[in-house]
Amino acid sequence: MRAVLQRVTQASCTVDGEVTGAIENGFLVLLGIENADTLEDLAWLAQKIIGMRVISDENGMMNKALADVGGDILLISQFTLFASTRKGNRPGFTRAARPDVAIPLYEKMIDELSFLLGKRVKTGIFGADMKIALLNDGPVTIIIDTKNKE
């Protein structure tokens, strides 16, 4: 699994003109799921996202996690995070998990993050043509890949 975590002061997802999820302060998380991903990867990544201390404290230092400030999460499925760009100019997506594998893991990630955060995360709609709006705070953007645990 691969996640792009962006610290935001606001973010929203719109599908067909309707907002499906919106947050104020917190993380916009773009989540890519590949064929080899497991529930162990999911649990590790969820803990990493929740524990990521990239929110400024009273001294302007990045020392706080979401729970410390009551932050929210907007989780968006993003299969293009596994684009292969080695050959030519048209990316390939063979590493990205097919919907029958990705959807259950995406839904499990929603549940896991909601449990760890203590409140429901906001989401987009898996596979939809989503319009994402955000105000990146910092900017702070972190890439986390479960294949780089060590």
N, C-alpha and C positions, 0 to 999 in steps of 0.2 A: 504494500500500500504506500501511497505517496500522498502527502498533504502539503498544500501551500497555505500557510496560516498568515493572515494579514490582520494587524491590530487596526481597528476602525473606531471612529466616533459615530458612524452610522453606516448601515448596509442594508440592501433590500434585493429581493428577487421578484421579478414580475414575469408572469406567463400569460400570454393572450390578453394583456392589458390589466390583469388582476395581480395584486401583490400576494405572493404565497408565503412570504416570510420577510420580516424586517426587524432589525435590532438597532440599538443605540450603541453604547460603549461595549466593546468586546472583540471577538474574533470572527472574521469571515474565513471559513475553512473550505478550500477546494479539495475534494477527495477523489483520488484516482485509485481504482481497484484493478489488480491484475490477476491473471489466471492462477498464479501460484500462492495467492494470499490465503491466510488461515485465520481462525478465530484467535490464535495466539498473537498474530500480527495486529489484529484489530484491538485486542486488549492493551497491548503495549503502546500502540499509537494513541488510543483514547487517553491513557494515563499521561502520555507525553504532552498532548494538547492541553489537557486540564492543568497540568503542573507547570507549563511553560511560564517562566517569570520574565515577562517582557512588558509589563505595565509599570509605569513610573510611580515611584513612592513620593513622599513629601519632599525629598531632596533631588527629585528629577532623575533618580537612578532606576533602571529597570530591575526591580526587585519583587514585584507583586505578580501573583497569578490571578486568573479570573475570579476565583472564589473570594479572594481578598477584597475585591472591589464590587462584587455583585454583578460581574459582567455577563454578557450573553454570547451565544454562538449562532451563526447562520451557516449551516452545512449545505454545500452544493456538490452534487456528483459531477465529476469532471474526467471523463475517460481520456481526454486529449493529453492528460499529464503523462500518459505512457506512449506518446507519439515517438515513432522511430524516424529520425531525420538523416540517417546515414547516407542513403542513396537518393539522388534526385531532389526535387523540390516539393513533391507530394508526400506528406507524412504517412506512414503506415501505423496501424493501430492493433497489430496482432497480439501484442502483450496485454492489451486491455481486456478485462474479463467481459464475457458475453452477459447480457442481462439476466439470464437464469442463474448465474453465479453472483453477479455484482449486486443485484437488487436485494437479496437476503442479507448480504454483508453490509450494504448501505443502511438498510433498516435496522440491523443489529448495532451499527455504529451510532445511529440516532438514539437508540435505547441506552447504549452504554454511556455516551456523553451526557445524556439527560440525567441518568442515575448519578454519575460522578459529579455533575454540576449542581444537582439538586433542583433542577427545573428543566422544563422541556426546551430543547434546542429548536430553533426555527430552521426551515428547510426550503429547498426548491422542489421541483418535481422531477424525479428520475427520468432521463431521456427526453425531456421537453426542451423546446427552444426557449431558453431562459435569458432574460435581460438582467444583468447584475449591476447594481449601482453601489458605489462605496466611496467613503471618504477615509482614505488610508491615513492613520495617525502616526506621524513620525517622519517619513514612512518606516514602518516596521513590517518586514515580510520575511518569514522563516520557512524553509523547505525541510520537511521531515520525511525520510524514507525508511520503511521498516527493514529494508535490505542493508541498512547501515547502522544496525543496533550496536555493534561493537566498535 
